[in-house]
Amino acid sequence: MKQALACLLIFCALTFLLGSCQREDPNSRVIRIGCFPNVTHVQGLVARNMARHGEGWFERYLPGYSFEWYTYSAGPTAMEAIFGRTVDLTYVGPSPAINAYSVSAGRDVRLLAGAVNGGAALVIPSDSSIKKPADFRGKSIATPQLGNTQDVSCRAWLRRNGLSCTLEGGGDCRVAPTPNSMQLQLLQQGDVAACWTVEPWVSRLEEMADARIMVEEPDVVTTVLVGRVAWLKNHPDAAAALIRAHRDLTQWIIEHPEEAQQRVQEEITLLTQSEMPMSIVQKAWKRLKLTNDIDVPGLEQFVSDAQAADLISRVPPIEGMLYQPETQEASK
């Protein structure tokens, strides 16, 4: 597992270096945005659905620009796309964003806005004999991807409760990075004892695997909006308009939950090529806290948790990650 992490970090570093060698087109009128087929990426999914129906939300704020949408299954992959300059902005979990910020020595990634808090949980079968953290000794927990936000949260929770879990797969228990779409089968078959995952997959496990929540962190940062520094430098006006659009969209979603849920359900079904029941989206919705605010203490906690799990080492001050177009970026 440690070799896998090392390879991932090396790949990210190489991708960053190769991306840095590519020339940025300051006159491009195409904005490329990433998001995941997760309910916790609600702003991205709603905006993407609106665009697909010819009702583009971001397009209203940025006349003359066109938008291309990209889909990722977990944060580390999305940040590779940032480094490779194949996307300009993406919705992503805080841990991969912080890792990318660290890998690039604070040069290539900026945090534009908060998006969603909550919506992630540790799920176990309803008939599980597990009652307390110590019961996970000798067992496996699935997380979406090595180094993603839920993976870091899981490892931090185990450590706080006195359980060791090494990247090599040793220790008291094992964390098994597994795509969200595969976790249902593994839990049903008993191949893993639990899943630490994110909505709508939490609610899907509850409904389809007769699972229950053991641990939920309703205030933890789950999704943020980040951008590439090179793109932000070349398009400061577009960046400002896009941030305003994101903030207004967050408020629109809060005020129009039923329509937003329908759009999210339609997009997840389309992107996963598997029907996502509306009942699951509605159940997942109750666990979300939509926000535009950036929780700096929460981000700093992710840094500490990731460092304790040996997932990252040195990280530049988190304040430097916040996008400040008129001051910080001008000096970079």
KEPA-450434 format. One record per residue (C-alpha): residue in three letters; y, x, z negated; residue number from 0. Coordinates in steps of 0.25 Angstrom, whole numbers, plus 2048, in hexadecimal, padded with zeros to 3 digits. Each point is the difference from the previous one (the first is absolute). Example, Ala and Ser with C-alpha at 12.3 -4.5 7.8 and 13.67 -1.06 7.14 Angstrom:
2
PT   residuo     y     x     z   num
PT       ALA   7EE   831   7E1     0
PT       SER   80E   806   802     1
This chain:
332
PT   residuo     y     x     z   num
PT       MET   800   800   800     0
PT       LYS   80A   80B   7FD     1
PT       GLN   7FD   806   80E     2
PT       ALA   803   7F3   806     3
PT       LEU   80D   800   7F8     4
PT       ALA   803   80E   804     5
PT       CYS   7FD   7FC   80F     6
PT       LEU   809   7F4   7FF     7
PT       LEU   80C   808   7FA     8
PT       ILE   7FE   80B   80A     9
PT       PHE   800   7F6   80C    10
PT       CYS   80C   7F9   7FA    11
PT       ALA   807   80E   7FF    12
PT       LEU   7FC   804   80E    13
PT       THR   804   7F2   806    14
PT       PHE   80E   802   7F9    15
PT       LEU   802   80E   806    16
PT       LEU   7FC   7FB   80E    17
PT       GLY   809   7F4   7FF    18
PT       SER   80B   808   7FB    19
PT       CYS   7FF   808   80D    20
PT       GLN   801   7F4   809    21
PT       ARG   80E   7FC   805    22
PT       GLU   806   7F4   7FA    23
PT       ASP   807   7F6   80B    24
PT       PRO   80D   7FC   7F9    25
PT       ASN   802   7F6   80B    26
PT       SER   7F3   7F8   7FF    27
PT       ARG   802   7F1   7FE    28
PT       VAL   7F2   7FE   7FC    29
PT       ILE   7FD   7FF   7F1    30
PT       ARG   7F1   802   7FC    31
PT       ILE   7FC   7F9   7F3    32
PT       GLY   7F2   801   7F8    33
PT       CYS   7FA   7F6   7F7    34
PT       PHE   7F2   7FC   7FA    35
PT       PRO   7F8   7F3   801    36
PT       ASN   803   7FE   7F1    37
PT       VAL   807   7F5   7FA    38
PT       THR   808   80A   7F8    39
PT       HIS   806   804   80D    40
PT       VAL   806   7F2   802    41
PT       GLN   80E   805   805    42
PT       GLY   7F9   808   80C    43
PT       LEU   7F6   7F5   803    44
PT       VAL   80B   7F5   800    45
PT       ALA   809   808   809    46
PT       ARG   7F5   804   809    47
PT       ASN   7FB   7F1   801    48
PT       MET   80E   7FC   803    49
PT       ALA   802   80A   80B    50
PT       ARG   7F2   7FC   806    51
PT       HIS   805   7F2   801    52
PT       GLY   80E   804   806    53
PT       GLU   807   7FD   7F4    54
PT       GLY   803   80F   7FC    55
PT       TRP   806   802   7F2    56
PT       PHE   804   80E   801    57
PT       GLU   804   7FE   80F    58
PT       ARG   80B   7F7   7FB    59
PT       TYR   806   80B   7F8    60
PT       LEU   7FE   80B   80A    61
PT       PRO   804   7FA   80E    62
PT       GLY   7FD   80A   80B    63
PT       TYR   7F4   806   7F9    64
PT       SER   7F1   7FD   802    65
PT       PHE   7F5   800   7F6    66
PT       GLU   7F2   805   801    67
PT       TRP   7F6   7FD   7F4    68
PT       TYR   7F5   809   7FC    69
PT       THR   7F5   7FC   7F6    70
PT       TYR   7F9   80A   7F6    71
PT       SER   7F5   7FD   7F6    72
PT       ALA   805   809   7F4    73
PT       GLY   80C   808   7FD    74
PT       PRO   7FC   80F   803    75
PT       THR   7FD   7FC   80E    76
PT       ALA   80E   7F9   801    77
PT       MET   806   80D   7FB    78
PT       GLU   7F9   808   80A    79
PT       ALA   807   7F8   80B    80
PT       ILE   80D   802   7F9    81
PT       PHE   7FD   80F   801    82
PT       GLY   7FC   7FF   80E    83
PT       ARG   80C   7F9   804    84
PT       THR   7F8   7F4   806    85
PT       VAL   808   7F6   7F6    86
PT       ASP   80E   800   7FB    87
PT       LEU   7FE   7F8   7F4    88
PT       THR   7F5   7F9   7F9    89
PT       TYR   7FC   7F8   7F4    90
PT       VAL   7F7   808   7F7    91
PT       GLY   7FB   801   7F2    92
PT       PRO   808   80A   7F7    93
PT       SER   7F5   80A   7FE    94
PT       PRO   7FF   804   80F    95
PT       ALA   80F   800   801    96
PT       ILE   801   80A   7F5    97
PT       ASN   7F5   808   805    98
PT       ALA   807   801   80D    99
PT       TYR   80D   803   7FA   100
PT       SER   7F9   80C   7F8   101
PT       VAL   7F9   805   80C   102
PT       SER   80D   801   808   103
PT       ALA   807   806   7F4   104
PT       GLY   809   7F4   800   105
PT       ARG   805   802   80E   106
PT       ASP   7F9   7F5   809   107
PT       VAL   7FF   7F3   7F8   108
PT       ARG   80A   7F7   7F9   109
PT       LEU   7FF   7F3   7F8   110
PT       LEU   808   7F5   806   111
PT       ALA   7FD   7F4   7F7   112
PT       GLY   7F6   7FA   7F7   113
PT       ALA   7F7   7F5   805   114
PT       VAL   7F5   7FA   7F7   115
PT       ASN   7FC   803   7F2   116
PT       GLY   7F2   7FB   7FB   117
PT       GLY   7F5   7FB   808   118
PT       ALA   7F6   80A   7FC   119
PT       ALA   7F4   800   7F6   120
PT       LEU   7F3   805   7FC   121
PT       VAL   7F5   7F6   803   122
PT       ILE   7F2   7FE   7FB   123
PT       PRO   7F5   7F6   802   124
PT       SER   801   7F4   7F7   125
PT       ASP   7F2   803   7FA   126
PT       SER   803   80F   7FE   127
PT       SER   7FC   806   7F3   128
PT       ILE   80C   808   800   129
PT       LYS   809   7FC   7F5   130
PT       LYS   809   80D   7FD   131
PT       PRO   803   80D   807   132
PT       ALA   7F5   808   7FA   133
PT       ASP   7F6   7F7   807   134
PT       PHE   804   806   80D   135
PT       ARG   7F8   80D   7FC   136
PT       GLY   7F6   803   80C   137
PT       LYS   806   7F6   809   138
PT       SER   808   7FF   80C   139
PT       ILE   80E   7FA   803   140
PT       ALA   805   7FD   80F   141
PT       THR   80E   803   804   142
PT       PRO   806   7FE   80E   143
PT       GLN   802   80F   803   144
PT       LEU   801   80E   7F9   145
PT       GLY   80E   802   7FB   146
PT       ASN   805   7F2   803   147
PT       THR   808   7F8   7F5   148
PT       GLN   7F4   7F8   7FB   149
PT       ASP   7F7   80D   800   150
PT       VAL   80B   807   7F7   151
PT       SER   801   7F4   7F7   152
PT       CYS   7F1   7FF   7FE   153
PT       ARG   7FF   80F   7FD   154
PT       ALA   80C   800   7F6   155
PT       TRP   7FA   7F4   7F9   156
PT       LEU   7F2   806   7FE   157
PT       ARG   807   80D   7FB   158
PT       ARG   809   7F8   7F6   159
PT       ASN   7F3   7FA   7FB   160
PT       GLY   7F9   80D   7FE   161
PT       LEU   7F7   800   80C   162
PT       SER   7FF   80C   809   163
PT       CYS   7FF   7FE   80F   164
PT       THR   801   80D   809   165
PT       LEU   804   801   80F   166
PT       GLU   7F2   807   802   167
PT       GLY   7F9   7F3   7FB   168
PT       GLY   7FC   805   7F2   169
PT       GLY   805   7FB   7F3   170
PT       ASP   7FD   7F3   7F8   171
PT       CYS   801   7F7   80C   172
PT       ARG   803   800   80F   173
PT       VAL   80B   7FB   808   174
PT       ALA   7FC   7FD   80E   175
PT       PRO   80B   7FE   80B   176
PT       THR   7FB   7F5   808   177
PT       PRO   808   7F7   80A   178
PT       ASN   805   7F3   7FB   179
PT       SER   7F8   7F8   80A   180
PT       MET   7F3   807   7FB   181
PT       GLN   801   7FE   7F1   182
PT       LEU   7FB   7F2   800   183
PT       GLN   7F3   804   806   184
PT       LEU   7FE   80C   7F6   185
PT       LEU   804   7F7   7F4   186
PT       GLN   7F6   7F5   804   187
PT       GLN   7F5   80A   802   188
PT       GLY   803   807   7F3   189
PT       ASP   803   80D   807   190
PT       VAL   80D   801   7F8   191
PT       ALA   802   7FA   7F2   192
PT       ALA   80F   7FD   803   193
PT       CYS   80B   801   80A   194
PT       TRP   80F   804   7FD   195
PT       THR   806   7F9   80C   196
PT       VAL   80D   7F8   805   197
PT       GLU   802   7F2   805   198
PT       PRO   7FB   7F9   807   199
PT       TRP   7F3   808   7FD   200
PT       VAL   801   7FD   7F1   201
PT       SER   800   7F1   802   202
PT       ARG   7F5   801   80B   203
PT       LEU   7F7   807   7F6   204
PT       GLU   803   7F5   7F6   205
PT       GLU   7FC   7F5   80A   206
PT       MET   7F5   806   808   207
PT       ALA   7F9   80A   7F6   208
PT       ASP   802   7F7   7F4   209
PT       ALA   808   80C   7FA   210
PT       ARG   80B   800   7F5   211
PT       ILE   80B   809   7FC   212
PT       MET   7FE   80A   7F5   213
PT       VAL   80E   807   801   214
PT       GLU   80D   7FC   807   215
PT       GLU   80D   807   800   216
PT       PRO   80A   7F5   804   217
PT       ASP   80C   809   800   218
PT       VAL   7FB   80D   807   219
PT       VAL   807   804   80D   220
PT       THR   7F6   7FC   80B   221
PT       THR   808   800   80D   222
PT       VAL   80D   807   805   223
PT       LEU   807   803   80D   224
PT       VAL   802   80E   804   225
PT       GLY   806   807   80C   226
PT       ARG   7FF   80E   807   227
PT       VAL   80D   808   7FD   228
PT       ALA   801   804   80F   229
PT       TRP   801   7F2   804   230
PT       LEU   809   7FC   7F5   231
PT       LYS   80A   80B   803   232
PT       ASN   800   7FD   80F   233
PT       HIS   802   7F1   7FE   234
PT       PRO   808   7FD   7F3   235
PT       ASP   806   7F3   805   236
PT       ALA   7F2   7FB   804   237
PT       ALA   7FA   804   7F3   238
PT       ALA   80B   7F9   7F8   239
PT       ALA   7FE   7F4   808   240
PT       LEU   7F1   800   7FE   241
PT       ILE   801   802   7F1   242
PT       ARG   809   7F4   800   243
PT       ALA   7F6   7F8   808   244
PT       HIS   7F5   804   7F7   245
PT       ARG   808   7FB   7F4   246
PT       ASP   804   7F3   806   247
PT       LEU   7F1   7FE   804   248
PT       THR   7FC   802   7F2   249
PT       GLN   809   7F5   7FC   250
PT       TRP   7FC   7F7   80B   251
PT       ILE   7F1   801   7FC   252
PT       ILE   803   7FD   7F2   253
PT       GLU   807   7F3   805   254
PT       HIS   7F6   7FC   80A   255
PT       PRO   7F2   804   7FA   256
PT       GLU   7F8   7F6   808   257
PT       GLU   805   804   80D   258
PT       ALA   7FF   80F   7FC   259
PT       GLN   7F1   7FD   7FC   260
PT       GLN   7FD   7FA   80D   261
PT       ARG   805   80C   807   262
PT       VAL   7F9   80A   7F7   263
PT       GLN   7F3   7F9   802   264
PT       GLU   801   7FF   80F   265
PT       GLU   804   80F   801   266
PT       ILE   7F5   805   7F7   267
PT       THR   7F6   7F8   808   268
PT       LEU   805   805   80D   269
PT       LEU   800   80F   7FB   270
PT       THR   7F3   800   7F9   271
PT       GLN   7F9   7F7   80B   272
PT       SER   7FA   7F8   7F4   273
PT       GLU   805   7F3   7FB   274
PT       MET   808   801   7F3   275
PT       PRO   7FF   7F3   7F9   276
PT       MET   80E   7FA   7FC   277
PT       SER   7FA   7FD   7F2   278
PT       ILE   7FE   80F   7FE   279
PT       VAL   80F   803   805   280
PT       GLN   805   7F5   7F6   281
PT       LYS   7F8   806   7F5   282
PT       ALA   805   80E   803   283
PT       TRP   80E   7FB   801   284
PT       LYS   801   7FD   7F1   285
PT       ARG   7FE   80F   7FC   286
PT       LEU   80B   805   809   287
PT       LYS   80E   804   7FB   288
PT       LEU   809   801   80C   289
PT       THR   80B   80A   7FE   290
PT       ASN   80A   809   807   291
PT       ASP   802   809   7F4   292
PT       ILE   7FB   80E   7FF   293
PT       ASP   7F9   802   7F3   294
PT       VAL   803   80F   7FD   295
PT       PRO   7F9   801   7F3   296
PT       GLY   7F4   7F9   806   297
PT       LEU   800   80B   80B   298
PT       GLU   800   80B   7F6   299
PT       GLN   7F4   7FA   7F9   300
PT       PHE   7F9   801   80D   301
PT       VAL   803   80E   802   302
PT       SER   7FB   803   7F2   303
PT       ASP   7F3   7F8   802   304
PT       ALA   7FD   807   80E   305
PT       GLN   803   80E   7FA   306
PT       ALA   7F6   7FC   7F4   307
PT       ALA   7F6   7FD   80B   308
PT       ASP   802   80D   807   309
PT       LEU   804   7F8   80C   310
PT       ILE   80E   807   802   311
PT       SER   806   80C   7F9   312
PT       ARG   80F   802   800   313
PT       VAL   80A   7F5   804   314
PT       PRO   80F   801   803   315
PT       PRO   809   7F7   7F7   316
PT       ILE   7FD   7F2   803   317
PT       GLU   80F   7FD   801   318
PT       GLY   800   808   80D   319
PT       MET   7F7   7F7   806   320
PT       LEU   80A   7F4   800   321
PT       TYR   807   7FE   80D   322
PT       GLN   80F   803   7FE   323
PT       PRO   805   801   80E   324
PT       GLU   80F   804   7FD   325
PT       THR   7FD   80B   7F7   326
PT       GLN   7F2   806   7FF   327
PT       GLU   7FB   7FF   80E   328
PT       ALA   80D   806   805   329
PT       SER   7FD   80D   7F9   330
PT       LYS   7F1   801   804   331
